[in-house]
Amino acid sequence: MERVAGIASPADAGPAWDNEGLPLAALEKATETSFAPPYDFLVVDEAQDVASEANLDFLDAMLVGGLSAGRMLLLGDFSNQNIFRSGLDDGRETIERRVPGIAPIDLDTNCRNRRAVGEWAEQASGRTGLCRAFRRGETHERAVEVRTYRTRDEQARLLDDAVRQLRSEGFGPKDVVVLAPYRDSAARRAIDERLSVSTLGTGIRDRSYVRWGTIHEFKGMEAPAVILTDISGTSERLPNLIYAGATRAQDRLIVLTTIDGLPANRAVEP
C-alpha cells in the first residue's frame, strides 16, 4: 500500500491509519485510469485482520479480475485469532459478500506446535478440541509451565528465571520471545527500570538478543520458545490473546500469570 500510494506510514501510526488512512491513500492511486492490476493470483494470510471494506477495495484493485472474478487463496482464523477487531464482526461475512462463490475449507491439523503446547493453548482459552491432529512429535519433558505472581517485582524475578532456564535448556537468544497483551509489560519495565533480566534486546525485531513485544506485534509469527507475561485481569479479549500468544510457541511455553484458574503445568506424554 505504501509503494502504490507513494508515501511512508507515520512512526506513530495506529489502527485508524492501518485500516482506513493508508488503504484509502493507496486506493486513490490504484483506481486511476492509467493503473493496471499487477497480480494474477492473490494469497492473503491472516485474512481476518484485513477484512475491512477499505482493505478489500484495495485488494480488488490489485488483482486481475478483481475479487469477484480473480484467482485467490485466503487463509485466516476468524474465530480464535481475531484480536484486532474488538467490538466488530469477525470479518467472515464481509469476505463472503465481497468474494462471491468463495469455497471455505476447514483446516484442523496443527503443524506448528508440539501437542502439549497446542492442547494447553486450547484448554486455557476455552477452545478444547480445535485441532484433531498434531503433526509434530514431542521432545521436551515439560513443554508448558505456568508460574503465578502477585506483584510486579515478583513477576520481574520470574521473568529473569524463565529466560535463564530456557537458555540453560539450549535455546539461544534468537529462539526466545517474551510476549504480553499490552505495551506496559514486564519486559518493557525491565528495560526502562534497568532491571537485571538476562539478555533482553531492544524490542521485537532485535534478533541479537531475546526479543520482546506485544502479542499483536508477533501475530502470525513463531519461535521455538515463548514466555507469556502479564496474563491477568478479566477482559473478554483475554482468551483470544492467550490463544494467539501461546500458539506462537513451537516447542516450549512459560506463562507468568496472576490467574489461579489457568491449566496447570503440562508435561509431554510419554
C-alpha positions in Angstrom: 0.0 0.0 0.0 2.9 2.4 0.8 4.5 1.6 -2.5 1.3 2.2 -4.5 0.4 5.3 -2.6 4.0 6.7 -2.8 4.0 7.5 0.9 5.5 6.3 4.2 3.4 5.5 7.2 3.9 7.8 10.3 6.0 6.4 13.1 3.1 6.7 15.5 0.5 5.2 13.1 -2.3 3.3 14.8 -5.4 1.3 13.8 -7.1 4.2 12.1 -4.2 4.7 9.8 -3.7 1.0 9.1 -7.4 0.3 8.5 -8.5 3.5 6.8 -5.9 6.1 6.1 -3.3 4.0 4.3 -5.8 1.8 2.4 -7.7 4.9 1.1 -4.5 6.7 0.1 -3.3 3.6 -1.8 -6.8 3.0 -3.3 -6.8 6.6 -4.7 -3.7 5.7 -6.8 -4.9 2.2 -7.7 -8.2 3.4 -9.2 -6.6 5.9 -11.6 -7.4 5.2 -15.2 -3.7 4.5 -16.0 -3.3 1.9 -13.2 -3.4 -1.8 -14.3 -3.8 -4.6 -11.7 -0.3 -6.1 -11.3 -1.2 -9.5 -9.8 -2.7 -12.6 -11.4 -3.1 -14.5 -8.1 -3.7 -13.2 -4.6 -2.6 -15.0 -1.4 -3.7 -13.4 1.9 -2.6 -14.8 5.2 -4.3 -13.7 8.4 -7.3 -12.8 6.3 -9.4 -11.9 9.4 -7.1 -8.9 10.0 -7.7 -7.3 6.6 -11.4 -8.0 6.3 -12.5 -4.3 6.1 -14.1 -2.6 3.2 -11.2 -0.3 2.6 -8.6 -3.1 2.6 -10.7 -5.3 0.3 -11.3 -2.4 -2.1 -7.6 -2.0 -2.4 -7.0 -5.8 -3.0 -9.8 -5.8 -5.5 -8.0 -3.1 -7.5 -4.7 -5.0 -7.3 -6.0 -8.4 -8.7 -6.6 -9.2 -12.3 -10.4 -9.9 -12.4 -10.8 -8.3 -9.0 -12.3 -10.1 -6.0 -15.4 -11.1 -7.9 -13.7 -13.0 -10.8 -10.0 -13.2 -9.8 -7.9 -16.2 -8.5 -7.1 -16.2 -4.9 -6.4 -18.1 -1.7 -7.4 -16.5 1.6 -6.2 -18.0 4.9 -7.5 -16.9 8.3 -8.6 -17.9 11.8 -11.8 -15.9 12.1 -12.9 -17.4 15.4 -9.8 -17.8 17.5 -7.2 -15.2 16.4 -9.3 -12.2 15.7 -7.5 -9.9 18.1 -7.5 -6.7 16.0 -11.3 -6.3 15.6 -12.5 -5.7 19.1 -16.3 -4.9 19.0 -16.6 -5.7 15.3 -17.8 -8.8 13.4 -15.2 -11.5 12.7 -14.9 -10.4 9.1 -16.1 -13.7 7.6 -19.4 -12.2 6.4 -17.6 -9.3 4.8 -15.3 -11.6 2.8 -18.1 -13.9 1.8 -20.1 -10.9 0.4 -17.1 -9.4 -1.4 -15.9 -12.7 -2.9 -18.9 -14.4 -4.5 -18.7 -18.2 -4.6 -15.8 -18.5 -2.3 -15.5 -22.1 -1.1 -14.5 -22.4 2.6 -12.2 -25.3 3.7 -11.6 -26.0 7.4 -8.0 -26.9 8.5 -7.9 -28.8 11.7 -4.4 -30.3 11.7 -1.8 -28.4 13.8 1.6 -28.1 12.0 3.3 -25.6 14.3 3.0 -26.6 18.0 4.1 -29.6 20.0 0.9 -31.4 21.1 1.3 -30.3 24.7 1.7 -26.6 23.8 -1.3 -26.7 21.3 -3.6 -28.5 23.7 -2.7 -26.2 26.6 -3.5 -23.1 24.4 -6.9 -24.6 23.6 -7.7 -25.5 27.1 -6.5 -22.2 28.7 -8.6 -20.2 26.2 -11.7 -22.4 26.4 -11.3 -23.9 22.9 -10.7 -27.6 23.7 -10.8 -29.8 20.6 -9.9 -27.3 17.9 -7.2 -29.4 16.4 -8.0 -33.1 15.5 -4.3 -33.9 15.0 -0.8 -32.6 15.7 1.9 -33.3 13.1 4.9 -32.6 15.3 6.2 -35.2 17.7 7.1 -34.4 21.3 10.6 -33.8 22.6 10.6 -31.8 25.8 9.9 -33.4 29.2 7.8 -30.4 30.3 6.6 -28.4 27.3 4.4 -25.9 29.3 5.0 -24.3 32.7 2.6 -21.9 34.4 4.0 -19.7 37.2 1.9 -17.3 39.3 2.9 -13.9 40.7 1.3 -11.3 42.9 3.5 -8.2 42.5 5.4 -6.6 39.6 8.7 -7.2 41.4 7.8 -10.9 41.7 7.0 -11.1 38.0 10.3 -9.5 37.1 12.2 -12.1 39.1 10.1 -14.9 37.4 10.8 -13.4 34.0 14.6 -13.4 34.7 14.4 -17.0 36.0 12.4 -18.1 32.9 14.9 -16.6 30.4 17.8 -18.2 32.3 16.1 -21.5 32.4 15.3 -21.5 28.7 18.9 -20.6 27.9 20.1 -23.4 30.2 17.9 -25.8 28.2 19.8 -24.9 25.0 17.6 -22.2 23.5 19.7 -19.4 22.0 18.7 -15.7 22.4 17.1 -15.6 19.0 15.0 -18.7 19.9 13.2 -17.0 22.8 10.5 -14.4 22.6 8.7 -12.6 25.5 5.1 -11.6 24.7 2.5 -9.7 26.6 -1.1 -8.5 25.9 -0.1 -4.8 26.1 2.9 -2.5 25.8 3.3 -1.8 29.5 4.7 -5.2 30.1 7.2 -6.9 32.4 9.9 -6.8 29.7 9.4 -3.1 28.9 9.6 -2.3 32.6 12.7 -4.4 33.0 14.3 -2.3 30.2 13.0 1.1 31.4 14.0 0.4 35.0 17.2 -1.3 34.1 16.4 -4.5 36.0 18.7 -7.5 35.6 16.7 -9.6 33.2 19.0 -11.8 31.2 19.9 -10.8 27.6 16.7 -8.8 26.7 17.1 -7.0 23.4 15.6 -3.7 22.3 12.3 -5.0 21.1 10.6 -7.5 18.8 12.9 -7.1 15.9 16.3 -7.3 17.7 17.3 -10.9 16.9 20.7 -10.5 18.6 19.2 -10.9 22.0 15.9 -12.2 23.5 13.1 -10.4 21.6 10.1 -9.0 23.4 6.9 -7.1 22.5 3.1 -7.5 22.3 1.2 -10.5 21.2 -0.2 -8.2 18.4 3.3 -7.4 17.1 4.2 -11.1 16.9 0.9 -12.2 15.3 1.4 -14.7 12.5 5.0 -15.5 13.6 6.5 -18.2 15.7 9.5 -19.0 17.9 10.9 -22.2 19.5 10.3 -20.8 23.0 7.8 -18.2 24.2 7.4 -16.6 27.6 3.9 -15.1 28.1 3.9 -12.4 30.7 1.2 -10.1 32.3 -1.6 -12.6 31.9 -4.0 -11.1 34.3 -7.4 -9.4 34.5 -10.9 -10.4 33.3 -11.1 -8.8 29.9 -13.4 -10.6 27.5 -10.5 -10.4 24.9 -8.0 -12.2 27.2 -8.9 -15.8 26.0 -8.2 -14.7 22.4 -4.9 -13.2 23.4 -3.9 -16.2 25.4 -4.6 -18.5 22.5 -2.8 -16.2 20.0 0.2 -15.8 22.2 0.6 -19.4 23.4 0.3 -20.8 19.8 3.4 -18.7 18.8 5.5 -21.3 20.7 6.7 -24.2 18.6 8.4 -26.3 21.4 8.4 -24.6 24.8 6.0 -22.2 26.7 6.3 -20.5 30.0 3.3 -18.5 31.3 3.5 -15.8 34.0 0.1 -15.0 35.4 -2.0 -13.8 38.3 -4.9 -16.1 37.3 -5.3 -19.1 39.5 -7.7 -20.9 37.2 -5.3 -21.5 34.2 -4.4 -25.1 33.5 -1.5 -26.4 35.5 1.9 -27.3 34.1 1.7 -29.7 31.2 4.2 -32.4 30.7 4.8 -34.2 27.4 3.0 -37.6 27.2 5.5 -40.5 27.0 
